[in-house]
């Protein structure tokens, strides 16, 4: 299958492109960098473009049998008006441009990212794909993002909206920001620690995309997260145990708000999201529990560092 990935050099896209290549697909990635990364296999075709702007890159969409839309600037920074506009535009404009390029007849499978932030902050309520959206900034972004995806469905194309939980992987993401604090003995819960944390191991995320490719009866929104969300304090405890570090040092909510502004509310509130549709269709998670997921990821990071250290000698 010919597959195009927007945001193909990012945290998810870089690994997903390799996984699809390994499974025999022809992969083209689109990114903003002038050239592909040194770690990108030569078999992966690279197109440099700003997908927020219409241009020749849209011609690539017509040639594909599947399009995976992952483009969007990171939300993990202090928010101001400029940052929020970029978070919004990078998602909505890219998706609009991708869908505009899709033809109605014999169009591609369209998998487009969204996030569990769609549901807003809902306390202890268990949330599935059947639940409605929240009303905060991230929920509004996700609502408008998904409306652009629905335009592809209106063309008669199979569309899947992948609502990501927080992705735990060995090469960066949330763990890349959390582990240094724990290693300096200053890791622990954020605020009360009672907020829910919906997460997924990178390996299960990659396997879920392959599962979606192989199950054409699945469409619409799909929550990509573990069936076992945890409270923030339990995440901190599990990560501390995996790293053999203490996990009791709480970061006060007011301090987070001073440092991160409005974005702090994302970390202090959270959602309790379940992958009902994946489970209904028989997907088996390799890492359903947070302790096992973190132990595997932390040990893998250690092996990678030791390998680099030995290689450099």
Secondary structure by P-SEA (a helix, b strand, c coil): cbbbbcccccaaaaaaaaaaaaaccbbbbbcccccccccccccbbbbbcccccccaaaaaaaaccbbbbbccccccccccaaaaaaaaaacaaaaaaaaaacccccccbbbbbbccccccccccccccccbbbbccaaaaaaaaaaaaaaaaaaaccbbbbbbcccccccccccccccaaaaaaccccccccccbbbbbbcaaaaaaaaaaaaacccccccccccccccccaaaaaaaaaaaacccccccccaaaaaaacccaaaaaaccccccaaaaaaaccccccccaaaaaaaaaaaaaaaaaaaaaaac
